[in-house]
Amino acid sequence: MFYKSIAIFILSLPALAICSGAADITVFKNVHLVPMTDEKIIKNQTVIVEDNRIKEIGLDDKVIIPKNANVIEGAGAYLMPGLADMHVHLRSNWPLPQFLLYLANGVTTVRDLDGDEYILQWRDEINAGQRVGPAIYASSPIIRGCEKDTVELIAKYKSRYDCVKLYSYFSKTDYKKAVQTAKEHNVYTVGHIPFAVGLDGVIAAGMNEIAHVEELDFEFIDFDRTRNLQPAEWLPYIIGEAMQQNMGSLGIESKERKTRQKARLSEVVSKLKFARIPVCSTLSVSNVIVQKLFKPEAFLERPASRYLPLKYKEAFLQGKEKHQLQFKGNKDAALFKYDLEKKLLAELHRAGILIVLGTDAGTAAMGIVPGFSIHDELRILTENGFSPYEAIATGTANASRVVAAMTGHNDFGTIETGKRADFILVNQNPLDDLTHVMDYRGVMANGKWYPQADLEKMIDPSLLSDSESDGGSHATGHASVIPVPDPRSGKVEILTKTWRDE
């Protein structure tokens, strides 16, 4: 029955299978542009897309529409750039393919920060128009710092990945060598702040980007960075030190601690402003931790949670989910952590430090749902000092600036001639209210147009069932509207066939 419904669903999507590729030229007529080159609206515009690039932009009565074009009548809707989630973890073990969840939420670009061969394959197929999905930029597999050959790994990954990701367990000496090697090979570095290195060491070495605002949390805890600890020993040690310093509870708010935190906050922000290091946001992590610990029923009932793998939901209901275990017996520490990160975010923004939008979605271990999480992240930004324009910029123009630093190509994030045709056509001005972003008529990704009705069908909850929503943990085949390869075999099925995680 499930497969029959999928077959009917696929046959009902001519816009996906046929129309999106029928014309090489698509025209958006009578739209108001949200170009994201500046905080402005350009009214009554026509935009011509040829293949996957913006060919021409101009006033409605000035642009000549080609005869063979697929014309989309905007009727005064707002055309804005598609969004980028700059910190994701692409996996195939989700009840519905992550690519569909991203597109249905207006995410047309993602950066995977733990790459692998199958992600490179997906990236190349999307670029070639052979796969439906957002544009992918991929880091190397994570280099944790405890490997014996960290420097050799950077040289190995330099020509195939868009950047390398450095993790938490480097020694000071190895970290300095790793970043220096990356610079010698002209490789962009993004990552954690290693426990033994600290922010000062990261700045001195010259890492290009910090992967989470939450990495700065550790700058507020006094601990011995010279200790010779194994990877699994670092976090328990640091948490223990934080508890002794009364940093695990909002209930302990002495004047002395407030003064000390304020001074440390100013110091951290000043260092980053001087170093000009971009920071990826990912406050969705702490936001969802607080939801899970304090409002578990509401967390499971939110619309996005229906797309979580069944194995994750089972672990959550049993109290065995990752963050339930980490914060067991000390839930207030999660509140303290989130409060600190919101203060950091606001101060980083006030200081003019480049923030790029990221959510850490996709691992299936944290409850962060691909695509949906981007709107949580945008909301968090506006609740902490960002205007709607500034929040959208983190996932458009700012994201493209970072990609330009990684790859040398600044070709998305703004609506300008020559840029990649990634758009969201929304009914109301998103610069007035961020919730307007999800009130859309359709999404264009890599020059292909997906009407709103088709996107809704792509992620219709009726496509889910108990047997399929376990993320393939029982090797149960299920159908998909795009071909999804097994991450180990790399096998790719055709559009209307089922796929299987084994």
C-alpha positions as CSV (number, residue, x, y, z in Angstrom):
1,M,0.0,0.0,0.0
2,F,2.8,2.4,0.9
3,Y,4.6,1.8,-2.5
4,K,1.3,2.2,-4.4
5,S,0.8,5.6,-2.8
6,I,4.3,6.6,-3.6
7,A,3.8,5.6,-7.3
8,I,0.7,7.6,-7.5
9,F,2.5,10.5,-5.8
10,I,5.4,10.4,-8.3
11,L,3.0,10.3,-11.3
12,S,1.3,13.4,-10.0
13,L,4.4,15.5,-10.0
14,P,5.0,16.5,-13.7
15,A,6.5,19.7,-12.5
16,L,9.3,17.8,-10.8
17,A,9.9,15.2,-13.3
18,I,9.2,17.1,-16.5
19,C,8.4,20.7,-16.3
20,S,11.4,21.8,-14.2
21,G,13.6,20.6,-17.0
22,A,11.4,21.2,-20.0
23,A,12.6,24.7,-20.7
24,D,16.2,26.0,-20.4
25,I,14.8,29.5,-19.9
26,T,12.6,30.5,-16.9
27,V,11.2,34.0,-16.4
28,F,10.0,35.5,-13.2
29,K,7.6,38.3,-14.3
30,N,6.2,41.1,-12.2
31,V,8.1,40.4,-9.0
32,H,9.6,42.6,-6.3
33,L,13.2,41.8,-5.7
34,V,14.9,41.3,-2.3
35,P,18.4,41.3,-3.8
36,M,20.3,41.1,-0.5
37,T,23.0,43.3,-1.9
38,D,21.6,45.9,0.4
39,E,18.5,46.4,2.6
40,K,16.1,47.3,-0.1
41,I,13.3,46.2,-2.3
42,I,13.4,46.7,-6.1
43,K,9.8,46.7,-7.4
44,N,8.3,45.6,-10.6
45,Q,11.1,43.5,-12.0
46,T,11.5,40.6,-14.5
47,V,14.3,38.1,-14.0
48,I,15.4,35.8,-16.8
49,V,17.1,32.5,-15.8
50,E,19.0,30.5,-18.5
51,D,20.0,27.0,-17.4
52,N,21.0,27.6,-13.8
53,R,22.2,31.3,-14.0
54,I,20.6,34.7,-13.8
55,K,20.9,36.1,-17.3
56,E,19.0,39.4,-17.1
57,I,17.2,41.6,-14.5
58,G,15.2,44.6,-15.4
59,L,11.9,46.5,-15.2
60,D,8.8,44.6,-16.3
61,D,8.2,46.9,-19.3
62,K,11.8,46.9,-20.4
63,V,12.8,43.2,-20.5
64,I,12.0,41.2,-23.6
65,I,10.7,37.7,-22.7
66,P,12.0,34.9,-24.9
67,K,9.3,33.0,-26.8
68,N,10.3,29.6,-25.5
69,A,10.5,30.6,-21.8
70,N,8.7,29.1,-18.9
71,V,7.0,32.2,-17.5
72,I,6.2,32.3,-13.8
73,E,3.8,35.2,-13.1
74,G,4.8,36.8,-9.8
75,A,1.8,39.1,-9.5
76,G,3.7,41.3,-7.0
77,A,5.3,38.5,-5.0
78,Y,8.8,38.9,-3.5
79,L,11.8,37.1,-5.0
80,M,14.6,36.5,-2.5
81,P,17.7,34.4,-2.6
82,G,17.4,30.8,-1.4
83,L,18.8,30.1,2.1
84,A,22.1,28.4,3.0
85,D,22.6,26.1,6.0
86,M,26.4,26.3,6.5
87,H,26.6,23.5,9.1
88,V,24.9,20.3,8.3
89,H,25.5,16.6,8.3
90,L,24.1,14.9,5.3
91,R,22.9,11.3,5.9
92,S,20.7,8.9,4.0
93,N,19.2,7.3,7.2
94,W,16.2,9.6,7.4
95,P,12.5,8.7,6.9
96,L,12.4,11.1,4.0
97,P,15.5,12.2,2.1
98,Q,17.2,15.3,3.7
99,F,17.4,17.0,0.3
100,L,13.6,17.2,0.1
101,L,13.3,18.6,3.6
102,Y,15.9,21.3,2.7
103,L,14.2,22.3,-0.5
104,A,10.7,22.3,1.0
105,N,12.1,24.8,3.6
106,G,13.7,27.1,1.0
107,V,17.3,25.9,1.7
108,T,19.1,25.8,-1.7
109,T,22.7,25.5,-0.4
110,V,24.2,23.4,2.4
111,R,27.7,22.9,3.6
112,D,28.4,19.4,5.1
113,L,31.0,19.5,7.8
114,D,31.9,15.8,8.0
115,G,32.4,14.8,4.4
116,D,32.7,11.4,2.7
117,E,32.8,9.9,-0.7
118,Y,29.1,9.6,-1.1
119,I,28.6,13.3,-0.3
120,L,31.1,14.2,-3.1
121,Q,29.1,12.1,-5.4
122,W,25.8,13.8,-4.4
123,R,27.5,17.2,-4.8
124,D,28.7,16.4,-8.3
125,E,25.4,15.0,-9.4
126,I,23.5,18.0,-8.2
127,N,25.9,20.3,-9.9
128,A,25.4,18.4,-13.1
129,G,21.6,18.5,-12.8
130,Q,21.3,14.8,-12.3
131,R,19.9,14.9,-8.8
132,V,17.3,17.0,-7.1
133,G,18.7,18.9,-4.1
134,P,20.5,22.0,-2.7
135,A,24.0,22.9,-3.9
136,I,26.5,21.1,-1.6
137,Y,29.8,22.3,-0.3
138,A,31.7,19.6,1.6
139,S,34.4,19.6,4.2
140,S,36.8,16.8,4.6
141,P,36.0,14.0,7.1
142,I,36.5,15.5,10.5
143,I,40.1,15.6,11.6
144,R,39.8,15.1,15.3
145,G,43.4,15.8,16.3
146,C,44.1,12.5,18.0
147,E,45.1,10.8,14.7
148,K,48.7,10.0,14.1
149,D,48.7,11.6,10.7
150,T,46.8,14.9,11.0
151,V,49.1,16.8,8.7
152,E,49.1,14.1,6.1
153,L,45.3,14.1,6.2
154,I,45.1,17.7,5.3
155,A,47.3,17.2,2.3
156,K,45.2,14.1,1.3
157,Y,41.9,16.0,1.4
158,K,43.1,19.3,-0.2
159,S,42.1,18.7,-3.8
160,R,38.8,16.9,-3.3
161,Y,37.0,18.8,-0.5
162,D,36.0,22.4,-0.2
163,C,37.6,22.8,3.2
164,V,38.9,20.8,6.1
165,K,37.2,20.5,9.5
166,L,39.4,20.5,12.6
167,Y,38.0,19.1,15.9
168,S,38.5,19.4,19.6
169,Y,41.4,17.1,20.5
170,F,44.5,18.7,18.9
171,S,47.6,19.4,21.0
172,K,48.9,22.9,20.7
173,T,51.9,21.7,18.6
174,D,49.8,19.5,16.3
175,Y,47.2,22.2,15.8
176,K,49.7,24.8,14.8
177,K,51.2,22.4,12.3
178,A,47.8,21.4,10.9
179,V,46.7,25.0,10.3
180,Q,50.1,25.9,8.8
181,T,49.9,23.0,6.5
182,A,46.4,24.0,5.4
183,K,47.7,27.5,4.6
184,E,50.5,26.1,2.6
185,H,48.0,24.1,0.5
186,N,45.6,27.0,0.3
187,V,42.9,25.0,2.2
188,Y,40.1,26.7,4.1
189,T,39.9,25.6,7.8
190,V,36.8,25.5,9.9
191,G,36.4,23.8,13.2
192,H,36.1,23.6,16.9
193,I,38.4,25.4,19.4
194,P,40.5,22.5,20.7
195,F,40.5,22.2,24.4
196,A,44.3,22.2,24.7
197,V,44.6,25.2,22.4
198,G,41.9,27.8,23.3
199,L,40.7,30.8,21.5
200,D,44.1,32.5,21.7
201,G,45.8,29.6,20.1
202,V,43.2,29.4,17.3
203,I,43.6,33.1,16.5
204,A,47.4,32.8,16.6
205,A,47.4,29.8,14.2
206,G,44.9,31.6,11.9
207,M,42.0,29.1,11.5
208,N,39.6,30.6,9.0
209,E,36.2,30.0,10.8
210,I,34.8,28.8,14.1
211,A,32.1,26.2,13.5
212,H,29.8,27.0,16.4
213,V,29.0,30.0,18.7
214,E,28.9,27.3,21.5
215,E,32.7,26.7,21.0
216,L,33.2,30.0,22.8
217,D,31.4,28.7,25.9
218,F,34.7,27.1,27.0
219,E,36.4,30.5,27.2
220,F,34.2,31.2,30.3
221,I,35.4,28.2,32.2
222,D,38.8,28.2,33.9
223,F,40.5,24.9,33.4
224,D,44.0,23.5,32.9
225,R,44.6,23.3,29.1
226,T,48.0,21.6,29.7
227,R,46.6,18.4,31.0
228,N,47.4,15.3,29.0
229,L,43.9,13.8,28.6
230,Q,42.4,11.3,26.2
231,P,39.6,12.6,24.0
232,A,36.9,11.0,26.1
233,E,38.3,12.5,29.3
234,W,38.3,16.2,28.3
235,L,34.6,17.0,28.4
236,P,33.9,15.4,31.8
237,Y,36.9,17.2,33.2
238,I,35.8,20.6,31.9
239,I,32.2,20.0,33.1
240,G,33.5,19.2,36.5
241,E,35.5,22.4,36.6
242,A,32.4,24.4,35.5
243,M,30.3,22.9,38.3
244,Q,33.0,23.8,40.9
245,Q,32.9,27.4,39.5
246,N,29.1,27.5,39.9
247,M,28.6,27.8,36.2
248,G,25.9,25.2,35.8
249,S,22.9,27.0,37.3
250,L,21.2,30.3,36.5
251,G,20.1,30.4,40.1
252,I,23.6,31.4,41.2
253,E,23.7,35.0,39.9
254,S,26.0,36.8,42.2
255,K,27.1,40.3,41.3
256,E,30.7,39.1,41.2
257,R,29.9,36.4,38.7
258,K,27.9,38.7,36.5
259,T,30.8,41.2,36.5
260,R,33.3,38.4,35.7
261,Q,31.1,37.1,32.8
262,K,30.6,40.5,31.4
263,A,34.3,41.2,31.4
264,R,35.1,37.8,29.8
265,L,32.4,38.4,27.2
266,S,33.9,41.7,26.2
267,E,37.4,40.1,26.0
268,V,36.3,37.2,23.8
269,V,34.4,39.5,21.4
270,S,37.3,42.0,21.2
271,K,39.7,39.2,20.2
272,L,37.4,37.9,17.5
273,K,36.7,41.4,16.1
274,F,40.5,42.0,15.9
275,A,41.1,38.6,14.3
276,R,38.1,39.0,11.8
277,I,37.2,35.3,12.1
278,P,33.7,34.4,11.0
279,V,31.5,32.3,13.3
280,C,28.8,29.8,12.4
281,S,25.7,30.2,14.5
282,T,24.2,26.8,15.4
283,L,22.2,28.0,18.4
284,S,19.5,25.6,17.3
285,V,21.5,23.0,19.2
286,S,21.1,24.6,22.6
287,N,17.6,25.7,21.8
288,V,16.5,22.1,21.1
289,I,18.3,20.8,24.1
290,V,16.3,23.1,26.3
291,Q,13.1,22.0,24.6
292,K,13.9,18.3,25.1
293,L,14.8,18.7,28.7
294,F,12.0,21.0,29.9
295,K,9.1,20.5,27.4
296,P,9.6,16.9,26.1
297,E,5.9,16.5,25.0
298,A,5.9,19.8,23.1
299,F,9.2,18.7,21.5
300,L,7.7,15.5,20.1
301,E,4.5,17.2,19.1
302,R,6.2,20.0,17.0
303,P,5.5,19.5,13.3
304,A,9.2,19.0,12.5
305,S,9.5,16.0,14.9
306,R,7.4,13.8,12.7
307,Y,10.4,13.6,10.3
308,L,12.8,12.3,13.0
309,P,14.0,8.7,12.6
310,L,12.0,6.3,14.7
311,K,15.1,5.0,16.4
312,Y,15.8,8.5,17.7
313,K,12.3,8.9,19.0
314,E,12.4,5.6,20.7
315,A,15.6,6.5,22.5
316,F,14.1,9.9,23.5
317,L,11.0,8.2,25.0
318,Q,13.3,5.9,26.9
319,G,15.4,8.8,28.3
320,K,18.5,7.5,26.4
321,E,18.9,10.3,23.9
322,K,22.3,12.0,23.7
323,H,21.4,15.3,25.6
324,Q,19.1,13.6,28.1
325,L,22.1,11.6,29.2
326,Q,24.6,14.5,29.1
327,F,22.5,16.8,31.2
328,K,21.0,14.1,33.5
329,G,20.8,15.5,37.0
330,N,21.7,19.0,36.0
331,K,19.1,20.4,33.6
332,D,19.8,23.9,34.7
333,A,23.2,23.7,33.0
334,A,21.4,23.6,29.7
335,L,19.6,26.8,30.5
336,F,22.9,28.5,31.5
337,K,24.6,27.3,28.3
338,Y,21.8,28.6,26.1
339,D,21.7,31.9,27.9
340,L,25.4,32.4,27.6
341,E,25.3,31.6,23.9
342,K,22.5,34.1,23.2
343,K,24.6,36.8,25.0
344,L,27.6,35.8,22.8
345,L,25.5,35.9,19.7
346,A,24.1,39.4,20.4
347,E,27.6,40.8,21.3
348,L,29.3,39.2,18.3
349,H,26.6,40.8,16.1
350,R,26.9,44.2,17.8
351,A,30.7,44.1,17.2
352,G,30.2,43.5,13.5
353,I,31.7,40.0,13.4
354,L,30.6,38.0,10.4
355,I,28.0,35.4,11.4
356,V,27.0,32.7,9.0
357,L,23.8,30.7,9.4
358,G,24.1,27.0,10.4
359,T,22.1,24.6,12.5
360,D,24.1,21.3,12.9
361,A,21.1,19.4,11.4
362,G,21.1,15.9,10.1
363,T,23.0,13.6,12.3
364,A,19.8,11.9,13.6
365,A,21.3,12.0,17.1
366,M,20.2,15.5,18.3
367,G,16.6,16.0,17.2
368,I,17.5,18.8,14.8
369,V,15.5,18.3,11.6
370,P,17.0,19.3,8.2
371,G,15.4,22.3,6.6
372,F,13.0,23.1,9.4
373,S,15.8,24.0,11.7
374,I,16.9,26.9,9.5
375,H,13.7,28.8,10.5
376,D,14.3,28.2,14.2
377,E,17.8,29.6,13.7
378,L,16.5,32.7,11.9
379,R,14.0,33.2,14.7
380,I,16.7,33.0,17.3
381,L,18.8,35.6,15.5
382,T,15.9,38.1,15.4
383,E,15.2,37.5,19.1
384,N,18.8,38.4,19.9
385,G,19.3,41.7,18.1
386,F,19.3,40.9,14.3
387,S,16.8,42.7,12.0
388,P,15.0,40.4,9.5
389,Y,17.4,41.7,6.8
390,E,20.5,41.0,9.0
391,A,19.2,37.5,9.9
392,I,18.5,36.6,6.2
393,A,22.0,37.9,5.3
394,T,23.6,35.3,7.5
395,G,22.2,32.6,5.2
396,T,22.6,34.4,1.9
397,A,25.2,37.1,1.3
398,N,27.3,36.2,4.4
399,A,27.2,32.5,3.5
400,S,28.4,33.3,0.0
401,R,31.3,35.4,1.3
402,V,32.5,32.4,3.3
403,V,32.1,30.1,0.3
404,A,34.1,32.6,-1.8
405,A,36.9,32.4,0.8
406,M,36.7,28.5,0.6
407,T,36.5,28.1,-3.2
408,G,37.2,31.5,-4.8
409,H,33.7,31.7,-6.2
410,N,31.0,34.1,-4.9
411,D,28.1,32.9,-7.0
412,F,25.0,32.8,-4.9
413,G,23.4,34.6,-1.9
414,T,22.3,37.7,-3.8
415,I,20.1,38.3,-6.9
416,E,22.5,39.7,-9.5
417,T,23.3,38.9,-13.1
418,G,25.6,35.9,-13.4
419,K,24.8,34.4,-10.0
420,R,23.3,30.9,-9.6
421,A,19.5,30.9,-9.8
422,D,18.5,29.9,-6.3
423,F,15.4,31.7,-5.2
424,I,12.4,31.6,-2.9
425,L,9.2,33.4,-4.3
426,V,7.3,34.6,-1.2
427,N,4.0,36.3,-1.0
428,Q,4.9,39.0,1.4
429,N,8.0,41.1,2.2
430,P,10.4,39.0,4.2
431,L,12.2,42.1,5.4
432,D,9.1,43.0,7.4
433,D,8.6,39.7,9.0
434,L,10.8,36.5,8.8
435,T,7.7,34.3,9.0
436,H,6.9,35.5,5.5
437,V,9.8,33.3,4.2
438,M,7.7,30.2,4.7
439,D,4.6,31.7,3.0
440,Y,6.0,31.0,-0.4
441,R,4.8,30.1,-3.9
442,G,7.8,28.0,-4.8
443,V,11.6,27.5,-4.7
444,M,14.1,27.5,-7.5
445,A,17.3,25.5,-6.9
446,N,20.1,25.3,-9.4
447,G,17.8,26.8,-12.0
448,K,15.0,24.3,-11.5
449,W,11.6,25.5,-10.3
450,Y,9.6,23.6,-7.7
451,P,6.0,25.0,-7.1
452,Q,4.9,25.1,-3.5
453,A,2.2,22.4,-4.0
454,D,4.8,20.0,-5.3
455,L,7.2,20.7,-2.4
456,E,4.5,20.0,0.0
457,K,3.8,16.7,-1.7
458,M,7.5,15.8,-1.5
459,I,7.5,15.9,2.3
460,D,3.8,15.0,2.9
461,P,3.7,13.2,6.3
462,S,1.5,10.5,4.7
463,L,4.6,9.2,3.0
464,L,5.9,8.3,6.5
465,S,5.0,5.0,8.3
466,D,6.4,3.3,11.3
467,S,8.4,0.8,9.2
468,E,9.9,3.5,7.1
469,S,10.6,6.2,9.7
470,D,13.3,4.2,11.4
471,G,15.8,5.6,9.0
472,G,16.5,2.2,7.5
473,S,17.7,0.6,10.7
474,H,15.9,-2.7,9.7
475,A,17.1,-2.6,6.1
476,T,13.6,-1.7,5.0
477,G,13.4,-0.4,1.4
478,H,11.3,2.7,0.9
479,A,10.5,4.9,-2.1
480,S,11.8,8.3,-2.8
481,V,11.1,11.0,-5.3
482,I,14.8,11.4,-5.9
483,P,17.5,8.7,-6.2
484,V,19.4,8.3,-3.0
485,P,22.5,6.1,-2.9
486,D,23.5,3.9,0.0
487,P,26.4,5.8,1.6
488,R,28.6,2.7,1.6
489,S,27.8,1.1,-1.8
490,G,27.2,4.4,-3.6
491,K,24.5,2.6,-5.6
492,V,21.9,5.0,-7.1
493,E,18.4,4.0,-8.0
494,I,16.3,5.7,-10.7
495,L,13.6,8.2,-9.9
496,T,10.6,5.9,-9.4
497,K,12.3,3.0,-7.7
498,T,12.7,2.3,-4.0
499,W,16.0,2.6,-2.1
500,R,17.4,0.6,0.7
501,D,19.7,1.3,3.6
502,E,21.5,-1.9,4.5
